[in-house]
């Protein structure tokens, strides 16, 4: 892990496209501004972990679920 010290309004660069800037420091909290390409997803750790958990849960599809979905699709009229 790289550990850096930055003061208010100072920033760090990650590669050529990501900048992280210290915007405010107060009451034990640091407010960061992140400038990154729009196609790069940026999440707080707890949000990222929840997304991963939900993805793992969604991937646990049973054969019964798949069979039920297939049967429902077969019952739909053509072109619906």
N, CA, C and O atoms as CSV, one atom per row, in Angstrom:
chain,resi,resn,atom,element,x,y,z
A,1,UNK,N,N,0.844,-1.177,0.000
A,1,UNK,CA,C,0.000,0.000,0.000
A,1,UNK,C,C,0.888,1.239,0.000
A,1,UNK,O,O,1.822,1.349,0.794
A,2,UNK,N,N,0.589,2.145,-0.881
A,2,UNK,CA,C,1.281,3.428,-0.942
A,2,UNK,C,C,0.580,4.395,0.001
A,2,UNK,O,O,-0.639,4.547,-0.074
A,3,UNK,N,N,1.314,5.043,0.877
A,3,UNK,CA,C,0.742,6.009,1.812
A,3,UNK,C,C,1.302,7.383,1.477
A,3,UNK,O,O,2.517,7.581,1.448
A,4,UNK,N,N,0.399,8.335,1.224
A,4,UNK,CA,C,0.785,9.695,0.869
A,4,UNK,C,C,0.181,10.685,1.852
A,4,UNK,O,O,-0.886,10.444,2.416
A,5,UNK,N,N,0.865,11.788,2.050
A,5,UNK,CA,C,0.338,12.883,2.857
A,5,UNK,C,C,0.030,14.030,1.917
A,5,UNK,O,O,0.882,14.434,1.125
A,6,UNK,N,N,-1.166,14.552,1.998
A,6,UNK,CA,C,-1.591,15.681,1.161
A,6,UNK,C,C,-2.238,16.730,2.050
A,6,UNK,O,O,-2.890,16.401,3.040
A,7,UNK,N,N,-2.057,17.976,1.695
A,7,UNK,CA,C,-2.696,19.089,2.397
A,7,UNK,C,C,-3.930,19.523,1.616
A,7,UNK,O,O,-4.154,19.082,0.489
A,8,UNK,N,N,-4.715,20.382,2.223
A,8,UNK,CA,C,-5.904,20.925,1.590
A,8,UNK,C,C,-5.568,21.492,0.222
A,8,UNK,O,O,-4.589,22.222,0.070
A,9,UNK,N,N,-6.379,21.157,-0.775
A,9,UNK,CA,C,-6.235,21.597,-2.167
A,9,UNK,C,C,-5.113,20.874,-2.930
A,9,UNK,O,O,-4.944,21.113,-4.126
A,10,UNK,N,N,-4.354,20.008,-2.278
A,10,UNK,CA,C,-3.346,19.230,-2.994
A,10,UNK,C,C,-4.001,17.978,-3.575
A,10,UNK,O,O,-5.071,17.562,-3.131
A,11,UNK,N,N,-3.353,17.391,-4.562
A,11,UNK,CA,C,-3.953,16.242,-5.238
A,11,UNK,C,C,-2.909,15.182,-5.527
A,11,UNK,O,O,-1.707,15.394,-5.366
A,12,UNK,N,N,-3.408,14.031,-5.959
A,12,UNK,CA,C,-2.548,12.958,-6.454
A,12,UNK,C,C,-3.085,12.531,-7.808
A,12,UNK,O,O,-4.264,12.726,-8.103
A,13,UNK,N,N,-2.238,11.960,-8.618
A,13,UNK,CA,C,-2.624,11.456,-9.945
A,13,UNK,C,C,-2.475,9.944,-9.956
A,13,UNK,O,O,-1.524,9.393,-9.401
A,14,UNK,N,N,-3.426,9.287,-10.596
A,14,UNK,CA,C,-3.350,7.849,-10.828
A,14,UNK,C,C,-3.376,7.672,-12.337
A,14,UNK,O,O,-4.393,7.921,-12.984
A,15,UNK,N,N,-2.274,7.250,-12.881
A,15,UNK,CA,C,-2.169,7.140,-14.336
A,15,UNK,C,C,-2.327,8.504,-14.982
A,15,UNK,O,O,-2.024,9.531,-14.375
A,16,UNK,N,N,-2.804,8.504,-16.220
A,16,UNK,CA,C,-2.962,9.748,-16.970
A,16,UNK,C,C,-4.355,10.358,-16.836
A,16,UNK,O,O,-4.574,11.495,-17.254
A,17,UNK,N,N,-5.304,9.608,-16.255
A,17,UNK,CA,C,-6.693,10.055,-16.344
A,17,UNK,C,C,-7.414,10.271,-15.014
A,17,UNK,O,O,-8.555,10.731,-15.013
A,18,UNK,N,N,-6.788,9.955,-13.893
A,18,UNK,CA,C,-7.482,10.063,-12.607
A,18,UNK,C,C,-6.743,11.034,-11.698
A,18,UNK,O,O,-5.534,10.920,-11.501
A,19,UNK,N,N,-7.484,11.991,-11.147
A,19,UNK,CA,C,-6.940,12.939,-10.172
A,19,UNK,C,C,-7.812,12.893,-8.926
A,19,UNK,O,O,-9.039,12.934,-9.016
A,20,UNK,N,N,-7.178,12.808,-7.768
A,20,UNK,CA,C,-7.887,12.848,-6.496
A,20,UNK,C,C,-7.375,14.057,-5.731
A,20,UNK,O,O,-6.176,14.190,-5.488
A,21,UNK,N,N,-8.307,14.948,-5.349
A,21,UNK,CA,C,-7.937,16.206,-4.706
A,21,UNK,C,C,-8.575,16.294,-3.328
A,21,UNK,O,O,-9.737,15.928,-3.151
A,22,UNK,N,N,-7.812,16.781,-2.347
A,22,UNK,CA,C,-8.323,17.006,-1.002
A,22,UNK,C,C,-9.094,18.330,-1.021
A,22,UNK,O,O,-8.511,19.391,-1.247
A,23,UNK,N,N,-10.408,18.260,-0.782
A,23,UNK,CA,C,-11.257,19.446,-0.847
A,23,UNK,C,C,-11.507,20.067,0.525
A,23,UNK,O,O,-11.616,21.287,0.646
A,24,UNK,N,N,-11.597,19.232,1.555
A,24,UNK,CA,C,-11.860,19.745,2.895
A,24,UNK,C,C,-11.422,18.723,3.929
A,24,UNK,O,O,-11.427,17.519,3.672
A,25,UNK,N,N,-11.044,19.216,5.103
A,25,UNK,CA,C,-10.693,18.368,6.232
A,25,UNK,C,C,-11.325,18.997,7.466
A,25,UNK,O,O,-11.020,20.137,7.815
A,26,UNK,N,N,-12.221,18.239,8.134
A,26,UNK,CA,C,-12.825,18.754,9.365
A,26,UNK,C,C,-13.445,17.620,10.168
A,26,UNK,O,O,-13.962,16.657,9.601
A,27,UNK,N,N,-13.391,17.739,11.476
A,27,UNK,CA,C,-14.004,16.772,12.390
A,27,UNK,C,C,-13.630,15.333,12.070
A,27,UNK,O,O,-14.483,14.447,12.115
A,28,UNK,N,N,-12.371,15.093,11.748
A,28,UNK,CA,C,-11.917,13.733,11.482
A,28,UNK,C,C,-12.347,13.171,10.142
A,28,UNK,O,O,-12.168,11.979,9.892
A,29,UNK,N,N,-12.910,14.003,9.272
A,29,UNK,CA,C,-13.311,13.546,7.943
A,29,UNK,C,C,-12.539,14.301,6.878
A,29,UNK,O,O,-12.172,15.464,7.047
A,30,UNK,N,N,-12.304,13.603,5.774
A,30,UNK,CA,C,-11.631,14.200,4.625
A,30,UNK,C,C,-12.592,14.147,3.445
A,30,UNK,O,O,-13.130,13.087,3.125
A,31,UNK,N,N,-12.807,15.280,2.802
A,31,UNK,CA,C,-13.660,15.315,1.612
A,31,UNK,C,C,-12.738,15.302,0.400
A,31,UNK,O,O,-11.872,16.165,0.253
A,32,UNK,N,N,-12.939,14.300,-0.474
A,32,UNK,CA,C,-12.103,14.135,-1.656
A,32,UNK,C,C,-12.913,14.418,-2.913
A,32,UNK,O,O,-14.100,14.099,-2.985
A,33,UNK,N,N,-12.268,15.011,-3.886
A,33,UNK,CA,C,-12.851,15.163,-5.212
A,33,UNK,C,C,-12.123,14.221,-6.148
A,33,UNK,O,O,-10.893,14.172,-6.151
A,34,UNK,N,N,-12.872,13.475,-6.940
A,34,UNK,CA,C,-12.264,12.501,-7.851
A,34,UNK,C,C,-12.643,12.873,-9.275
A,34,UNK,O,O,-13.821,12.940,-9.626
A,35,UNK,N,N,-11.634,13.111,-10.077
A,35,UNK,CA,C,-11.834,13.409,-11.497
A,35,UNK,C,C,-11.353,12.185,-12.271
A,35,UNK,O,O,-10.159,11.886,-12.317
A,36,UNK,N,N,-12.316,11.482,-12.879
A,36,UNK,CA,C,-12.002,10.245,-13.594
A,36,UNK,C,C,-12.877,10.162,-14.840
A,36,UNK,O,O,-13.918,10.816,-14.905
A,37,UNK,N,N,-12.476,9.377,-15.818
A,37,UNK,CA,C,-13.290,9.209,-17.020
A,37,UNK,C,C,-14.690,8.694,-16.666
A,37,UNK,O,O,-14.856,7.928,-15.717
A,38,UNK,N,N,-15.687,9.121,-17.436
A,38,UNK,CA,C,-17.083,8.751,-17.175
A,38,UNK,C,C,-17.301,7.239,-17.227
A,38,UNK,O,O,-18.182,6.723,-16.540
A,39,UNK,N,N,-16.514,6.526,-18.027
A,39,UNK,CA,C,-16.719,5.082,-18.145
A,39,UNK,C,C,-16.067,4.295,-17.010
A,39,UNK,O,O,-16.194,3.071,-16.958
A,40,UNK,N,N,-15.377,4.975,-16.106
A,40,UNK,CA,C,-14.752,4.326,-14.963
A,40,UNK,C,C,-15.677,4.445,-13.764
A,40,UNK,O,O,-16.023,5.553,-13.355
A,41,UNK,N,N,-16.078,3.322,-13.201
A,41,UNK,CA,C,-16.978,3.335,-12.052
A,41,UNK,C,C,-16.187,3.641,-10.789
A,41,UNK,O,O,-15.155,3.024,-10.526
A,42,UNK,N,N,-16.677,4.596,-10.015
A,42,UNK,CA,C,-16.047,4.967,-8.751
A,42,UNK,C,C,-17.099,4.827,-7.658
A,42,UNK,O,O,-18.139,5.483,-7.713
A,43,UNK,N,N,-16.840,3.981,-6.667
A,43,UNK,CA,C,-17.774,3.734,-5.576
A,43,UNK,C,C,-17.047,3.814,-4.242
A,43,UNK,O,O,-15.841,3.577,-4.168
A,44,UNK,N,N,-17.790,4.152,-3.183
A,44,UNK,CA,C,-17.264,3.980,-1.828
A,44,UNK,C,C,-17.122,2.480,-1.601
A,44,UNK,O,O,-17.858,1.696,-2.200
A,45,UNK,N,N,-16.199,2.073,-0.754
A,45,UNK,CA,C,-15.932,0.644,-0.526
A,45,UNK,C,C,-17.181,-0.121,-0.127
A,45,UNK,O,O,-17.434,-1.211,-0.639
A,46,UNK,N,N,-17.973,0.448,0.796
A,46,UNK,CA,C,-19.152,-0.278,1.271
A,46,UNK,C,C,-20.196,-0.444,0.170
A,46,UNK,O,O,-20.915,-1.444,0.155
A,47,UNK,N,N,-20.293,0.499,-0.738
A,47,UNK,CA,C,-21.219,0.385,-1.869
A,47,UNK,C,C,-20.710,-0.679,-2.844
A,47,UNK,O,O,-21.487,-1.507,-3.319
A,48,UNK,N,N,-19.421,-0.659,-3.141
A,48,UNK,CA,C,-18.820,-1.643,-4.038
A,48,UNK,C,C,-19.018,-3.064,-3.497
A,48,UNK,O,O,-19.373,-3.977,-4.242
A,49,UNK,N,N,-18.783,-3.236,-2.185
A,49,UNK,CA,C,-18.937,-4.563,-1.581
A,49,UNK,C,C,-20.387,-5.041,-1.644
A,49,UNK,O,O,-20.632,-6.229,-1.853
A,50,UNK,N,N,-21.351,-4.134,-1.468
A,50,UNK,CA,C,-22.759,-4.504,-1.569
A,50,UNK,C,C,-23.121,-4.898,-3.002
A,50,UNK,O,O,-23.866,-5.855,-3.209
A,51,UNK,N,N,-22.608,-4.177,-3.976
A,51,UNK,CA,C,-22.834,-4.517,-5.383
A,51,UNK,C,C,-22.292,-5.916,-5.676
A,51,UNK,O,O,-22.953,-6.723,-6.329
A,52,UNK,N,N,-21.097,-6.190,-5.192
A,52,UNK,CA,C,-20.496,-7.511,-5.408
A,52,UNK,C,C,-21.327,-8.610,-4.749
A,52,UNK,O,O,-21.534,-9.671,-5.337
A,53,UNK,N,N,-21.803,-8.356,-3.525
A,53,UNK,CA,C,-22.626,-9.337,-2.810
A,53,UNK,C,C,-23.918,-9.615,-3.582
A,53,UNK,O,O,-24.313,-10.769,-3.746
A,54,UNK,N,N,-24.569,-8.557,-4.052
A,54,UNK,CA,C,-25.810,-8.717,-4.808
A,54,UNK,C,C,-25.573,-9.452,-6.125
A,54,UNK,O,O,-26.407,-10.254,-6.545
A,55,UNK,N,N,-24.448,-9.186,-6.776
A,55,UNK,CA,C,-24.114,-9.895,-8.019
A,55,UNK,C,C,-23.896,-11.383,-7.761
A,55,UNK,O,O,-24.351,-12.224,-8.536
A,56,UNK,N,N,-23.198,-11.706,-6.669
A,56,UNK,CA,C,-22.981,-13.117,-6.329
A,56,UNK,C,C,-24.313,-13.800,-6.028
A,56,UNK,O,O,-24.540,-14.935,-6.446
A,57,UNK,N,N,-25.187,-13.110,-5.306
A,57,UNK,CA,C,-26.501,-13.661,-4.974
A,57,UNK,C,C,-27.337,-13.880,-6.236
A,57,UNK,O,O,-28.002,-14.907,-6.372
A,58,UNK,N,N,-27.304,-12.934,-7.139
A,58,UNK,CA,C,-28.074,-13.042,-8.381
A,58,UNK,C,C,-27.552,-14.174,-9.255
A,58,UNK,O,O,-28.313,-14.774,-10.014
A,59,UNK,N,N,-26.261,-14.469,-9.154
A,59,UNK,CA,C,-25.671,-15.526,-9.978
A,59,UNK,C,C,-26.055,-16.918,-9.490
A,59,UNK,O,O,-25.856,-17.904,-10.199
A,60,UNK,N,N,-26.599,-17.000,-8.291
A,60,UNK,CA,C,-27.017,-18.290,-7.734
A,60,UNK,C,C,-28.424,-18.627,-8.221
A,60,UNK,O,O,-29.373,-18.657,-7.437
A,61,UNK,N,N,-28.546,-18.875,-9.494
A,61,UNK,CA,C,-29.841,-19.190,-10.098
A,61,UNK,C,C,-30.018,-20.708,-10.131
A,61,UNK,O,O,-29.147,-21.441,-10.597
A,62,UNK,N,N,-31.150,-21.152,-9.632
A,62,UNK,CA,C,-31.396,-22.604,-9.608
A,62,UNK,C,C,-31.982,-23.061,-10.944
A,62,UNK,O,O,-32.480,-22.254,-11.729
A,63,UNK,N,N,-31.914,-24.362,-11.183
A,63,UNK,CA,C,-32.496,-24.933,-12.398
A,63,UNK,C,C,-34.002,-24.700,-12.423
A,63,UNK,O,O,-34.585,-24.514,-13.491
A,64,UNK,N,N,-34.633,-24.710,-11.250
A,64,UNK,CA,C,-36.074,-24.466,-11.165
A,64,UNK,C,C,-36.390,-23.056,-11.638
A,64,UNK,O,O,-37.353,-22.854,-12.378
A,65,UNK,N,N,-35.588,-22.074,-11.221
A,65,UNK,CA,C,-35.803,-20.685,-11.647
A,65,UNK,C,C,-35.688,-20.567,-13.163
A,65,UNK,O,O,-36.508,-19.907,-13.801
A,66,UNK,N,N,-34.680,-21.199,-13.736
A,66,UNK,CA,C,-34.465,-21.140,-15.184
A,66,UNK,C,C,-35.612,-21.828,-15.911
A,66,UNK,O,O,-36.113,-21.310,-16.909
A,67,UNK,N,N,-36.032,-22.992,-15.416
A,67,UNK,CA,C,-37.142,-23.725,-16.044
A,67,UNK,C,C,-38.432,-22.916,-15.985
A,67,UNK,O,O,-39.184,-22.880,-16.959
A,68,UNK,N,N,-38.697,-22.266,-14.852
A,68,UNK,CA,C,-39.901,-21.442,-14.704
A,68,UNK,C,C,-39.874,-20.264,-15.665
A,68,UNK,O,O,-40.890,-19.933,-16.277
A,69,UNK,N,N,-38.722,-19.634,-15.798
A,69,UNK,CA,C,-38.597,-18.493,-16.715
A,69,UNK,C,C,-38.788,-18.956,-18.157
A,69,UNK,O,O,-39.457,-18.281,-18.939
A,70,UNK,N,N,-38.209,-20.091,-18.511
A,70,UNK,CA,C,-38.350,-20.611,-19.877
A,70,UNK,C,C,-39.806,-20.940,-20.173
A,70,UNK,O,O,-40.293,-20.648,-21.265
A,71,UNK,N,N,-40.505,-21.543,-19.221
A,71,UNK,CA,C,-41.917,-21.889,-19.412
A,71,UNK,C,C,-42.752,-20.633,-19.589
A,71,UNK,O,O,-43.651,-20.595,-20.430
A,72,UNK,N,N,-42.461,-19.606,-18.803
A,72,UNK,CA,C,-43.204,-18.339,-18.927
A,72,UNK,C,C,-42.976,-17.699,-20.281
A,72,UNK,O,O,-43.905,-17.137,-20.863
A,73,UNK,N,N,-41.763,-17.772,-20.791
A,73,UNK,CA,C,-41.466,-17.207,-22.108
A,73,UNK,C,C,-42.183,-17.972,-23.216
A,73,UNK,O,O,-42.645,-17.373,-24.187
A,74,UNK,N,N,-42.273,-19.276,-23.075
A,74,UNK,CA,C,-42.939,-20.101,-24.084
A,74,UNK,C,C,-44.434,-19.801,-24.145
A,74,UNK,O,O,-45.052,-19.972,-25.196
A,75,UNK,N,N,-45.019,-19.360,-23.048
A,75,UNK,CA,C,-46.455,-19.083,-22.999
A,75,UNK,C,C,-46.809,-17.737,-23.585
A,75,UNK,O,O,-47.981,-17.459,-23.838
A,76,UNK,N,N,-45.805,-16.890,-23.806
A,76,UNK,CA,C,-46.078,-15.573,-24.375
A,76,UNK,C,C,-46.467,-15.709,-25.857
A,76,UNK,O,O,-45.892,-16.527,-26.575
A,77,UNK,N,N,-47.424,-14.923,-26.304
A,77,UNK,CA,C,-47.790,-14.970,-27.726
A,77,UNK,C,C,-46.636,-14.458,-28.596
A,77,UNK,O,O,-45.858,-13.620,-28.137
A,78,UNK,N,N,-46.507,-14.932,-29.822
A,78,UNK,CA,C,-45.429,-14.472,-30.716
A,78,UNK,C,C,-45.471,-12.958,-30.891
A,78,UNK,O,O,-46.543,-12.372,-31.045
A,79,UNK,N,N,-44.305,-12.334,-30.865
A,79,UNK,CA,C,-44.194,-10.886,-31.086
A,79,UNK,C,C,-44.507,-10.058,-29.859
A,79,UNK,O,O,-44.483,-8.830,-29.931
A,80,UNK,N,N,-44.807,-10.706,-28.707
A,80,UNK,CA,C,-45.145,-9.950,-27.497
A,80,UNK,C,C,-43.907,-9.512,-26.775
A,80,UNK,O,O,-43.998,-8.863,-25.733
